[in-house]
């Protein structure tokens, strides 16, 4: 298709024997005046002519009243002399409104050829018959010098190509190619010339010349790789362009030609946009090329075509660094749909291993994360099991992963040796971190086993204390089923039954009320006389949790002291005196509730409460028992009532965990309770009836 | 002048075709011919290349430079012979000192630019350069003046703008521009110019010159200029001398009668022939051609005078 836009024109020169200076001696009317043409052409002079510069073609731009123009001039060799016997040149200039030019890209070469066919006479604008914009041709001209010139233009400084012995048409094609490597909109502010005089101060940004101007312009020798210390913006742009050859470059030029919004080379923002646009194109083309190649790779894999798979691997690996996270879901979808089986013949092939290595990076990025492994099981589910090449690729990929993902990979590929080696190379601190991060029962088991095998118990104990006995991670991954793991931790930290001091220390390490499973683990692991420490620890956390301070806190602590005192002391004291007088209630709602329950207890029981009173009071509590109510009972309890409360608490915890406890665990809890509170009358605990059934 | 001091800028001033670029092209030839051991070199690659191109144009192509199309800057360095110093403790021996160097930053605009009334990028650059410069070479082309008569217009228009920028403040309390100005009557080799000088009795043979080329004595150059202005096509030209002496210090103005290519001398007789001295001939295909050897007249003198004035001034007052 040939474009036929309306062009305006002007001729700059002299008439034979004229004594006048150069000026516009003819022009079209209706758009720009002679003075405007004159201003335009003189402003964008390429400098004083010299014989080898002619004929000279230059493209320039002009603005008038908010309307932009793109023009092209041809300066021809002198054919006549002026009145001072001086030969003079003629400059033939055509121009188009940028509005027209931006809609349909036009090359300088097309404008030049159209200009040559025109007769510059009369006063009317004429229609130019322009050849189509030709990206393949431009791509063919865009050599390394053109790429560098385009990159250097993005520094905002002019570029001067030197040492180029080329015919004018070839120089014009080069200028076209450089402009084609930039967003098309940049032509709106780009002045180029096939030859400039470097001693002249001109406004040409890109030109050929004998030498470079003294200041401010880049000197670019023709087709010579001069190692410029390129500014970052130019280096990055050149690197982007360097990725394109042949058809790829044609596609890039086509895309750049579609970017017709005027861009100003003097504007840093606009120059940065050029780089952004090319990168955008790179990303899009890479993403689309991966989308095309990946199914073919999977097909080659299924057909056991190792040679083709090898070729495609090379293509895919080029895209690896360019793929963005936004592209990956589409690739995963392709793999899910197309990866069905791995032929036996490729099971031991290095090409297949390379393919899986590339696939892992395409699908999940340079480093695998935990969720990637979960996705991997879905995406590669078609394989049903992890084949050897994938296992090797995963093993290789694990080098770039964090320890937890490494460990999970060992499970995925079933490599116990690698797992053991990994764990044994880790410090206690790292192992405990692993548990904290994983919240995974399998990892927990492995790490606990590893910790159990470590010789340095003291360090293990210290680290476990620092990590708050891993109460939270274990609760998070196992919930109510975590009692045995809590017990394992307690055993690792002490290596014996807990003493009252141990229980105290453990509770001090915790930052919140421990879960029921942990409390039962303490019970099961406790030695003699630890009941008071347990109750004390639980009370301290309960007080903290409810934010109780002041008199009410002291009352509860006094109650705790009485509860843990021997039962005999009860007869020696006057219990009412201890509670003599009502204390003023605080504004706290929890305090209010405690006071209400206290009042109720006093109405129903003589205080301080005896063991049977405590038991009766506890039985009357609603389910689940509010913490405030328990504390109220404690505040009103008399000496020797602690075992009752401890049994009741254990009973309640067991009832909650119920089926998650084994018979052995229940027996251990029972024994632990006995050790904690001393030999006493067995309470009618419900869980006894479940023994052996859990 | 030391290298750290600002360089004197010398701007060329004159109408289109007055011979500004030809004058520059002849400068290095004049220096070579004078055997003064002064030489002209380019201070940068572009200026060096232009210097060679301009000289070759006259010497090899035997044509004149093309019309200047846009503001052109030549950064040249005039390097003189080293001065020899005697040492007081060994007065019989001399030792070469540092060669004098004069930086010549020439601004060569297209001629029409001076007369343009409307603002343009080039015009602004020209006026700004004139304001920054301290040396001017004003080229007066008697041939053009007799045929077009626009010398006054070219001088007056730009001079007004320069004066408006420089004299509006208090920096120059005496109301004069600080420039040194070498007023050069060009194309002395043109028979019409030489004939006028001869007719007005201003020429005299130079007895030191074996070729006996008639010269206008240095002290009569101003008078020649004045009479040429009155002889011109435009009556305004009469005011040019007044205009120059109104805007510039009288003692900073010097007149020179110049020719870039000089007279034709028949090598067989090596004497000026009043009937055959035309050195520029019109070739119907190539335009004006240089007939014989290039023998510039008064081309290096204005430049060396300006260079000397500017460097001594800058040494005295830091410009």
Boltz contact constraints between the chains, C-beta under 6 A:
constraints:
  - contact:
      token1: [A, 19]
      token2: [B, 148]
      max_distance: 6.0
  - contact:
      token1: [A, 21]
      token2: [B, 16]
      max_distance: 6.0
  - contact:
      token1: [A, 21]
      token2: [B, 112]
      max_distance: 6.0
  - contact:
      token1: [A, 43]
      token2: [B, 121]
      max_distance: 6.0
  - contact:
      token1: [A, 45]
      token2: [B, 69]
      max_distance: 6.0
  - contact:
      token1: [A, 45]
      token2: [B, 70]
      max_distance: 6.0
  - contact:
      token1: [A, 47]
      token2: [B, 70]
      max_distance: 6.0
  - contact:
      token1: [A, 48]
      token2: [B, 66]
      max_distance: 6.0
  - contact:
      token1: [A, 48]
      token2: [B, 68]
      max_distance: 6.0
  - contact:
      token1: [A, 48]
      token2: [B, 69]
      max_distance: 6.0
  - contact:
      token1: [A, 48]
      token2: [B, 72]
      max_distance: 6.0
  - contact:
      token1: [A, 49]
      token2: [B, 66]
      max_distance: 6.0
  - contact:
      token1: [A, 81]
      token2: [B, 287]
      max_distance: 6.0
  - contact:
      token1: [A, 84]
      token2: [B, 17]
      max_distance: 6.0
  - contact:
      token1: [A, 85]
      token2: [B, 282]
      max_distance: 6.0
  - contact:
      token1: [A, 85]
      token2: [B, 287]
      max_distance: 6.0
  - contact:
      token1: [A, 85]
      token2: [B, 288]
      max_distance: 6.0
  - contact:
      token1: [A, 86]
      token2: [B, 287]
      max_distance: 6.0
  - contact:
      token1: [A, 87]
      token2: [B, 287]
      max_distance: 6.0
  - contact:
      token1: [A, 198]
      token2: [B, 46]
      max_distance: 6.0
  - contact:
      token1: [A, 199]
      token2: [B, 46]
      max_distance: 6.0
  - contact:
      token1: [A, 199]
      token2: [B, 50]
      max_distance: 6.0
  - contact:
      token1: [A, 199]
      token2: [B, 72]
      max_distance: 6.0
  - contact:
      token1: [A, 200]
      token2: [B, 70]
      max_distance: 6.0
  - contact:
      token1: [A, 200]
      token2: [B, 72]
      max_distance: 6.0
  - contact:
      token1: [A, 201]
      token2: [B, 71]
      max_distance: 6.0
  - contact:
      token1: [A, 202]
      token2: [B, 70]
      max_distance: 6.0
  - contact:
      token1: [A, 210]
      token2: [B, 49]
      max_distance: 6.0
  - contact:
      token1: [A, 211]
      token2: [B, 45]
      max_distance: 6.0
  - contact:
      token1: [A, 211]
      token2: [B, 46]
      max_distance: 6.0
  - contact:
      token1: [A, 211]
      token2: [B, 49]
      max_distance: 6.0
  - contact:
      token1: [A, 213]
      token2: [B, 46]
      max_distance: 6.0
  - contact:
      token1: [A, 214]
      token2: [B, 44]
      max_distance: 6.0
  - contact:
      token1: [A, 214]
      token2: [B, 46]
      max_distance: 6.0
